Amino acid sequence: MRQDLQIRDIDTVFADFVCRREDAATDILRTAAVCASSAVGQGNICIDLADLCGSADVEMSAAVLRTAKAVGRPGEYCPLILDEANRLYLYRYWKYEHDLAKSLIAMAANQPEIDEELLKSGLSRLFPAMAENPDWQRIAASAAVRNRLTVISGGPGTGKTTTVIKIIALLLEQARGSRMRIGLAAPTGKAAARLKESICGAGKELDACAAAAGNMPADVSTLQRLLGVIPNSCRFRHNADNPLPFEAVVIDEASMVPLALLAKLVDALAPGTRLILLGDRDQLASVEAGAVLGDMCIAGYGYSEVFRKFIADTAGCTIDTSCVGNDVPALADSVVVLQKNYRFGENSGIGLVSRAINDGTAASVLADMKAGTIGELTFCTTPQRDALQKKLAEVVVAGFADYLQYDNPDEVLKGFDRFRVLCAVRNGLYGVDHINILIETCLADVGVIKPDKQWYHGRPVMVTVNDYTLKLFNGDIGIALHDPACEGGISVCFPASDDAVRKILPHRLPAHETVFAMTVHKSQGSEFEKVVLILPPANSPILTREIIYTGLTRARIAAELWCTDEIFVTASGKSIQRHSGLRQKLWESGRTF
């Protein structure tokens, strides 16, 4: 059995269930069942038999498994599915993967009827200056109007949100005054709030026809609320039999969406509905199983001749043909990667280091970081235990010193969101739980807060579960503030629309935690003026290039990286590997279902 697998009670219970179905259960079957279940818990869709038992024994193990009653071939209904590539799945996840791939390929091959002249005119108005050819924002907008399925990937600052606002205007123009229903959603409440903030009022600023400018959608929800979650269930009200009432659906921060949830979303789309996914393929994948956006955004295929001609005719952009093959998969014309970064330019330290991390050349920028010559990015060796609190005080007192100086709760929330400490891990000396305790001590020492009780004035908390009654969702952040009108004199204020706040009594809150510091995973979908990213000095499987990239790019203006030389080089050279067959299903030429 693989030593890196973390075996849970549910994994052994599942293996017991599988083995009870057999006349003579084998050790191979029990081990395979345990590992297939454990793999899903660690974010994988399946497990490769070669990784499980070694390449020398894979065929023998596969032969044994294929004789088991509990193991079926693709298309059969069994607890475990073993495919032709010797990938072993739990049935549910094989089904999610199979159905999603089939639907995405069908969507990618289908283009709605559009008015190309109207599109061309709209692109000229909304993207008036084309300093560079190709203009990838313009290409992405043109593709999204042409296609039923469009995936737009790009790092922070590449203009994904700006582009999608213009896409919505173009789609509304195509409707020619007819009512077009567009659903907007994101995986977390925080990401949904950011998208809504960007879209609200955008119609007034767009150079679009009156019908489009006046009909910009106003509501942005979490993905679960869009689908209509059924309390105490993993099912949703909207599905193939009760599809979503939209002609187009836009999902922001799609890198955070796990396989199961995206499969359920696609299943709930009405025939002909457009789906537009926005995200950063280089960010951390979803906490749950799957890395769907990464599997959808792979390089090297180029675009079809038909698509390149369409882009030239409508957007006026010429796409390089050097990487176009003779057999371009259907999905290729649906994926656009934004290239230009408007926030982190060529001379930006955050931009330079994040590009080096993604390119696998992080070691080349280490010396410049340590010398302090990389602009707004500061490198600091992770302090040892006896120096940790003192070093932490230097940055957090400056970062959080004035967030409680405002009288307006909305300003307090905005002030708090200018700075954040990010941790790679939850437990241990450098984990988020311990760092939060140290930050409270540091701030109390200088009088910023007075943590003499659980609910003190200024305590920031993050909700960790969804509460559909209170409309609070995993990742929402509020701050406890004095409120004489409330029982106990404290209410927890959460941001709401139009610079308002929602006040919730502390005892009504769902599960939550203090959040001066947060994990990098939880920070996805958020932006801060400055971040301090803390990596522990001991190597760990969780320390990867995605952790560093995601943490640093949460900063809009400045970032400080606490790290050892060895961890920076090692982690930057290690990428998250999640096992699935989705990439092969989506991109293998001629694949049929």
C-alpha angles and dihedrals in degrees: 000000000000111000095216094062117105108218116211129192090253090057094056092043089053091049090051090052092050094048093050088065092061130085089216114011116205131214088242092057094047092048092047092050093049092048096045090054093043091049092060089052088057095051101268124127094209142351127246112233090216089061091045102050106008129265093268093061100035098101093047091049092047091051091052093048093049090061092056119102091222094056120076138176122250109294095027123108108239135128090252129035123202114192132201092268090057093251111150118212140180102245094244093056094045087053093049091049095044095047094044094050091047092050096045093050091049091049092047090054093052125080123185121227111266140174102250094190091053089048091049091051092047093050090052091053099042096041100034099162122052105183091163131041117238097040100195095196089056090047091050092051093048092048092050092056092045099045137061088213124040128169116193116190129182142133125260109295097026092108104252094148094043089051095049092051088056090046090056090051091050092050091050089051090052088056088062096216096321116126110264116191113215122184118209123194146152133196095251137035091242093054091045091052091051092050091048091050090053094048099043108098093004091118091065092055098044121096091225135127116283093252092055096042092050097046103052108142113254104191122082118178140176113273091247092053091047090056092045107246117223108222116250091010140093090222130094133215092235117069139127091300094046105029127193114272096237138109090204134020124198120196119191125200089023093169087076094055113102124219096256095051095047090048090054091048093051090046089055096053116109116235109281096018115143118231120202118186120194123191151113113268091200095058126094114289123240119297089235125060120308142037096223100160091050090050090051096047109060126143133232106057101087121192136300122258090245092054094046090052091049091051092048092050098045107026099027090230127137115215118205110254097198095102098041113119130200093254112045115183116239092246094059094079090052098059123080123176115201109227110187120075113209094184103042107039130182091284097045114115093210090048094047095049095042091051091048090051092052092044092052092243099108093127089066093064098042096091093050091049092052091047090054094238097122101092117236095002116093124195121209128175109243105260121238122246097273093051099037100092094045092050091045091052091057093061105030096049089055093042099047101026099109108027091102094049093089126090094206113078090215090058090048090055092047092047092051091051093060093080137030141169112225125200128196094212138035103216135049135037093315096035124116094251094058095038091055090055091050092048091052089052092048093050093044090053091061096039099250090125136010106215095185092132138024095263106042127163108275099020108148116210135185121210111233101190135041118260109187093183093059092032090234118140140196107283098024112137127209136169128226110234137176110271116170090190092063130077108265092016094263132094128177111236121210125185117259134177124298095023091298127130136222117225119212126181110242095238091057095057119112119231110319145159139208110270115194080119126028137180119265088242091058092046094065110116091028133100130197133183090237134010134188110209114201120199119183116242093236119080118250135174089245092062104093139141089264091059093052095041094048093046096048095045092056084079120089098187114009141005136191120203120203107198145122120249092245095050092047093053095040096046093044089055093052122078129193110260117201119183118230141128094226096099092053092046093050099043106029106111116241094013111163130193 
